[in-house]
Amino acid sequence: MRKWSKDLIAAEIRRLYRAGVDLNYTAVAKEQVALLRAATRYFGSWRGAVEYAGLDYEEIRRYRIWDRERIVQRIRELHAQGADLSWRHVSTQLDPQLAAAATRWQHFGSWSNAIAAAGLDYQKIRRYRAWDGPQITRELQALHAQGVDLSARSMERRDLALITAARRRFDSWERALAVAGLDYQHIALRVPRRRRSRGRKGAPEGPGVDRDAMDLP
C-alpha cells in the first residue's frame, strides 16, 4: 500500500493535471479512489487537496472532455487574446490540459499539428532559444518526469528545437539523455502499444547500428 503525505498527494495531483487527466470529484471517485481517500484524510476534502497543489479548483470542477473541435476552438481563443502559444509555455503554464489533449494520438498527435489545424503558422508561434547544456539536461529530466516519449522520432515532432540543440551540444541524442541520467536503450527501444499492433517489418537491428540515426521510436 502506498504511503501518502500532503506533499506526495499534491505532487500526484499536479502530475495527473499535467497529463490532462479529469480531476473533478466525480471522475476521481471512479478512477483515483486511493488518491481521493488519502486527500480526504489529509486535507478534509478533495477541494482542499487540489488547492494545496496550487491548482484552481473551479477550473478543475468545470473540466470538459476534449475533442478536436474543442482543442482548435481553445487555441483560437488564446491566440485572439494574444497569448504565448509556444509549446513550452502552454504545456507548463498557460493550459497544460490543452497541451496534453492536443498531443494525444487520437486528436492531433503533436502540438504543431494542433496549431496548424487552428489555421495558425506554427513557425511563427514556436520560440527558438539558445539552449545551453544545463538547460537541456533540466528540460529532458522534466519531460521524463512527465512521462513524455523521449524517443528521437517523437521529439523531432514534439520539440525540434530541443533535440537539435541537444545533438549539437552533446554530439548525439543518446549522449544528451545519458548526461540527464536517462536510459537511452530503454527509451529508444520502447514501442507504443498502438504501433505494436501494426506488426514489425524488417530484420532486427544488428550491432553497430546508430539507433539515433535510424530514428527509432
C-alpha positions as CSV (number, residue, x, y, z in Angstrom):
1,M,0.0,0.0,0.0
2,R,1.3,3.4,-0.9
3,K,2.3,5.7,1.9
4,W,0.9,9.2,1.4
5,S,1.7,12.6,2.8
6,K,0.4,16.0,2.0
7,D,3.3,16.8,-0.4
8,L,3.0,13.4,-2.1
9,I,-0.7,13.9,-2.7
10,A,-0.1,17.4,-4.1
11,A,2.6,16.0,-6.4
12,E,0.3,13.3,-7.7
13,I,-2.5,15.8,-8.3
14,R,-0.1,18.0,-10.3
15,R,1.2,15.0,-12.3
16,L,-2.3,14.0,-13.3
17,Y,-3.2,17.6,-14.1
18,R,-0.2,17.9,-16.4
19,A,-1.2,14.6,-18.1
20,G,-4.6,16.1,-18.9
21,V,-6.5,13.7,-16.5
22,D,-10.0,14.8,-15.5
23,L,-9.7,15.8,-11.8
24,N,-13.2,16.8,-11.0
25,Y,-14.6,14.9,-8.0
26,T,-16.8,12.5,-9.9
27,A,-14.0,11.3,-12.2
28,V,-11.6,11.0,-9.3
29,A,-14.1,9.0,-7.3
30,K,-14.2,6.5,-10.2
31,E,-10.6,6.4,-11.4
32,Q,-8.4,7.6,-8.5
33,V,-10.0,6.1,-5.4
34,A,-6.8,5.7,-3.4
35,L,-5.8,9.3,-4.1
36,L,-9.2,10.6,-3.2
37,R,-9.3,8.7,0.1
38,A,-5.8,10.0,1.0
39,A,-6.7,13.5,0.1
40,T,-9.8,13.4,2.2
41,R,-7.9,12.0,5.1
42,Y,-5.1,14.6,5.0
43,F,-7.0,17.7,3.8
44,G,-10.6,17.0,4.8
45,S,-11.8,17.5,1.3
46,W,-10.8,17.0,-2.4
47,R,-11.0,20.7,-2.9
48,G,-8.5,21.3,-0.1
49,A,-6.1,18.9,-1.7
50,V,-6.4,20.5,-5.1
51,E,-5.9,24.0,-3.8
52,Y,-2.9,22.8,-1.7
53,A,-1.4,21.5,-5.0
54,G,-1.7,25.1,-6.4
55,L,-4.5,24.4,-8.8
56,D,-7.7,26.4,-9.4
57,Y,-10.5,24.2,-8.0
58,E,-13.2,26.0,-10.0
59,E,-11.3,25.2,-13.2
60,I,-11.0,21.6,-12.2
61,R,-14.7,21.4,-11.3
62,R,-15.6,22.8,-14.8
63,Y,-13.4,20.3,-16.6
64,R,-14.7,19.4,-20.1
65,I,-14.0,16.5,-22.3
66,W,-11.6,17.4,-25.1
67,D,-12.2,16.6,-28.8
68,R,-10.5,18.0,-31.9
69,E,-13.1,20.8,-32.3
70,R,-12.8,21.9,-28.7
71,I,-9.0,21.9,-28.9
72,V,-9.0,24.1,-32.1
73,Q,-11.5,26.4,-30.5
74,R,-9.4,26.8,-27.4
75,I,-6.2,27.5,-29.4
76,R,-8.0,30.2,-31.4
77,E,-9.4,31.8,-28.3
78,L,-6.0,32.0,-26.7
79,H,-4.5,33.3,-30.0
80,A,-7.1,36.1,-30.1
81,Q,-6.2,37.0,-26.6
82,G,-2.6,37.4,-27.7
83,A,-1.4,34.5,-25.6
84,D,2.0,32.9,-26.0
85,L,1.2,29.6,-27.8
86,S,4.7,28.2,-27.8
87,W,4.7,24.6,-26.7
88,R,6.8,25.2,-23.5
89,H,4.6,28.0,-22.3
90,V,1.3,26.2,-23.0
91,S,2.3,22.9,-21.6
92,T,3.9,24.2,-18.4
93,Q,2.0,27.3,-17.6
94,L,-0.9,28.5,-19.8
95,D,-3.0,25.4,-20.2
96,P,-1.3,22.0,-19.6
97,Q,-4.6,20.1,-20.1
98,L,-5.0,21.7,-23.6
99,A,-1.4,20.7,-24.4
100,A,-1.9,17.1,-23.2
101,A,-5.2,16.7,-25.1
102,A,-3.8,18.2,-28.3
103,T,-0.8,15.9,-28.5
104,R,-2.8,12.7,-27.9
105,W,-2.6,10.4,-31.0
106,Q,-6.3,10.2,-31.3
107,H,-6.5,14.0,-31.6
108,F,-3.6,15.7,-33.4
109,G,-0.5,13.8,-32.2
110,S,1.6,16.9,-31.8
111,W,1.3,20.5,-30.8
112,S,2.4,21.7,-34.3
113,N,-0.4,19.7,-35.9
114,A,-3.0,21.2,-33.5
115,I,-1.7,24.7,-34.2
116,A,-1.9,24.1,-38.0
117,A,-5.5,22.7,-37.6
118,A,-6.4,26.0,-35.9
119,G,-5.2,27.8,-39.1
120,L,-2.1,29.3,-37.5
121,D,1.5,29.3,-38.6
122,Y,3.5,27.1,-36.3
123,Q,6.8,28.5,-37.3
124,K,5.8,32.0,-36.3
125,I,4.5,30.8,-32.9
126,R,7.2,28.5,-31.8
127,R,10.1,30.0,-30.0
128,Y,13.7,29.0,-30.7
129,R,16.2,29.9,-28.0
130,A,19.8,29.4,-27.3
131,W,19.9,26.2,-25.2
132,D,23.0,25.5,-23.0
133,G,24.0,22.2,-21.6
134,P,22.3,22.6,-18.1
135,Q,19.1,23.9,-19.6
136,I,18.9,20.9,-22.0
137,T,19.5,18.5,-19.1
138,R,16.9,20.1,-16.9
139,E,14.3,20.1,-19.7
140,L,15.0,16.4,-20.5
141,Q,14.6,15.4,-16.8
142,A,11.4,17.4,-16.5
143,L,9.9,15.9,-19.7
144,H,10.9,12.4,-18.5
145,A,9.2,13.0,-15.1
146,Q,6.0,14.0,-17.0
147,G,6.1,10.7,-18.9
148,V,6.9,12.2,-22.3
149,D,8.1,9.9,-25.0
150,L,11.8,10.9,-25.5
151,S,12.5,8.7,-28.5
152,A,14.1,10.6,-31.3
153,R,11.2,10.3,-33.7
154,S,8.7,11.6,-31.0
155,M,10.9,14.5,-30.0
156,E,11.5,15.6,-33.6
157,R,7.7,16.0,-33.9
158,R,7.3,17.5,-30.4
159,D,10.2,19.8,-30.0
160,L,12.6,20.0,-32.9
161,A,14.5,22.9,-31.3
162,L,15.3,20.9,-28.2
163,I,16.5,17.8,-29.9
164,T,18.6,19.8,-32.4
165,A,20.2,21.8,-29.6
166,A,20.9,18.6,-27.7
167,R,22.5,16.9,-30.6
168,R,24.6,20.0,-31.3
169,R,25.6,20.4,-27.6
170,F,26.2,16.7,-26.8
171,D,27.1,15.3,-30.2
172,S,24.1,12.9,-30.2
173,W,20.7,12.4,-28.7
174,E,21.9,9.3,-26.9
175,R,24.7,11.3,-25.1
176,A,22.2,14.1,-24.2
177,L,19.9,11.5,-22.5
178,A,22.8,9.9,-20.7
179,V,24.0,13.2,-19.3
180,A,20.5,13.7,-18.0
181,G,20.7,10.4,-16.2
182,L,18.2,8.6,-18.5
183,D,18.4,5.1,-20.0
184,Y,18.8,5.6,-23.8
185,Q,18.4,2.0,-24.6
186,H,15.1,1.7,-22.8
187,I,13.8,4.9,-24.4
188,A,14.9,4.1,-27.9
189,L,13.5,0.6,-27.9
190,R,10.2,1.4,-26.3
191,V,7.4,0.6,-28.7
192,P,4.0,2.2,-28.0
193,R,1.0,-0.2,-27.8
194,R,-0.7,1.3,-30.8
195,R,2.3,0.7,-33.0
196,R,2.9,-2.9,-31.9
197,S,-0.5,-3.8,-33.2
198,R,0.6,-2.9,-36.8
199,G,3.3,-5.5,-36.8
200,R,7.0,-5.2,-37.4
201,K,8.8,-5.1,-40.7
202,G,12.4,-5.8,-41.4
203,A,15.1,-7.7,-39.7
204,P,16.3,-7.0,-36.1
205,E,18.8,-4.3,-35.7
206,G,22.4,-5.5,-35.8
207,P,25.4,-4.5,-33.8
208,G,26.9,-1.1,-34.5
209,V,23.7,0.4,-35.8
210,D,23.2,4.0,-34.7
211,R,19.7,3.9,-33.3
212,D,19.5,7.7,-33.1
213,A,20.3,8.0,-36.8
214,M,17.6,5.4,-37.6
215,D,15.2,7.5,-35.6
216,L,13.7,4.5,-33.6
217,P,10.5,5.1,-31.7
